[in-house]
C-alpha cells in the first residue's frame, strides 16, 4: 500500500453508493413533482446539447459573483441561500432530464418497436449514470459533466428561445396546417 492512499477494507462500509442513490432519489422526486418542467429541460437538452454545456459552465462561473453581489448589499444576504437552492434544483432537474434521455435511448435500442414509459426510462438512465459515477476516477468527471449539462439545460429551459437565435426560433415550430377541424 502507498502511504497516500488508504487501504481498502471490506469491513468498512463505503457510503458512495448510498449517497448517489439518495441524490438520485431526489432527482426522481423532482421529476415526479415537476414533470412538465423536466420535459422542457429534456427538449432543450435534445435540441441544444452543446449550448447546454456552455450555459452550465457559465452558470457555474456566475454563482460566485452573484453571491458576492448579494453579500455586498447586506440586506440581500438571505438570498444567497435561495441562490444555492435554485442551483441545486436546477442540477436535479437537469440530471433527471439527462437520465430520462439516456434511459429512453437505451430502451429504444433494446426494444425499438415500443416506447418506454418516462418513469422506466428515468430509472434506467439513473441506474446507468449512477454506475458510471461509481467508477473511481471517471466517476468524478461523469458527476461533474452531468451536473454541468443538467444545470445548463435547466438554464436554457428557463431562458426560452432567447438563446436559440432567430434562425432556430423560425425553424423550431412547424406551421399549423391541415384540414379545418369541425366545431361542435
SULGI-V93646 format. One record per residue. N is the residue number from 1. SS is DSSP state (H for helix, E for strand, - for the rest). D_FIRST is the distance of its C-alpha to the first C-alpha in Angstrom with 2 decimals. Layout:
n	ss	d_first
N	SS	D_FIRST
N	SS	D_FIRST
This chain:
n	ss	d_first
1	-	0.00
2	-	3.75
3	-	6.47
4	-	8.48
5	-	7.24
6	-	7.64
7	-	6.43
8	-	9.50
9	-	12.06
10	-	15.26
11	-	17.40
12	-	16.98
13	-	19.34
14	-	18.64
15	-	21.84
16	H	21.73
17	H	24.04
18	H	26.35
19	H	26.67
20	H	27.40
21	H	29.93
22	H	31.63
23	H	31.96
24	H	33.31
25	H	35.70
26	H	37.01
27	H	37.55
28	H	39.40
29	H	41.49
30	H	42.37
31	H	43.52
32	H	45.63
33	H	47.19
34	-	47.81
35	H	48.34
36	H	50.86
37	H	48.71
38	H	45.76
39	H	48.15
40	H	49.17
41	H	45.58
42	H	45.06
43	H	48.19
44	H	46.98
45	H	43.64
46	H	45.46
47	H	48.02
48	-	46.07
49	H	42.39
50	H	41.85
51	H	43.89
52	H	41.76
53	H	38.67
54	H	40.73
55	H	42.19
56	H	38.78
57	H	37.45
58	H	40.70
59	H	40.59
60	H	37.12
61	H	38.33
62	H	41.50
63	H	39.86
64	H	39.18
65	H	42.61
66	H	44.39
67	H	42.69
68	H	43.63
69	H	47.19
70	H	47.41
71	H	46.14
72	H	48.67
73	-	51.55
74	-	50.58
75	-	52.69
76	-	50.41
77	-	47.16
78	H	47.12
79	H	47.05
80	H	43.51
81	H	42.33
82	H	44.59
83	H	43.09
84	H	39.60
85	H	41.00
86	H	42.71
87	H	39.63
88	H	37.62
89	H	40.59
90	H	40.77
91	H	37.14
92	H	37.63
93	H	40.91
94	H	39.49
95	H	36.48
96	H	38.96
97	H	41.13
98	H	38.33
99	H	37.16
100	H	40.82
101	H	41.20
102	H	38.13
103	H	39.07
104	H	42.69
105	H	41.92
106	H	39.66
107	H	42.31
108	H	44.96
109	H	43.03
110	H	42.74
111	-	46.33
112	-	48.44
113	-	51.66
114	-	50.62
115	-	49.64
116	-	46.82
117	-	47.43
118	H	45.79
119	H	43.89
120	H	42.47
121	H	41.58
122	H	39.86
123	H	37.80
124	H	36.80
125	H	35.96
126	H	33.98
127	H	31.96
128	H	31.20
129	H	30.28
130	H	28.03
131	H	26.24
132	H	25.79
133	H	24.56
134	-	21.78
135	-	20.13
136	-	17.02
137	-	18.19
138	H	21.77
139	H	22.48
140	H	22.79
141	H	25.18
142	H	27.13
143	H	27.44
144	H	28.75
145	H	31.04
146	H	32.47
147	H	33.16
148	H	34.86
149	H	36.93
150	H	37.89
151	H	38.93
152	H	40.85
153	H	42.69
154	H	43.61
155	H	44.95
156	H	46.94
157	H	48.35
158	H	49.67
159	H	51.03
160	H	53.11
161	H	54.52
162	H	54.66
163	-	51.51
164	-	52.70
165	H	55.48
166	H	59.11
167	H	58.63
168	H	55.95
169	H	58.07
170	H	61.13
171	H	59.48
172	H	57.28
173	-	60.16
174	-	62.43
175	-	66.10
176	-	67.70
177	-	70.10
178	-	71.84
179	-	74.99
180	-	76.11
181	-	75.12
182	-	77.91
183	-	78.39
184	-	79.33
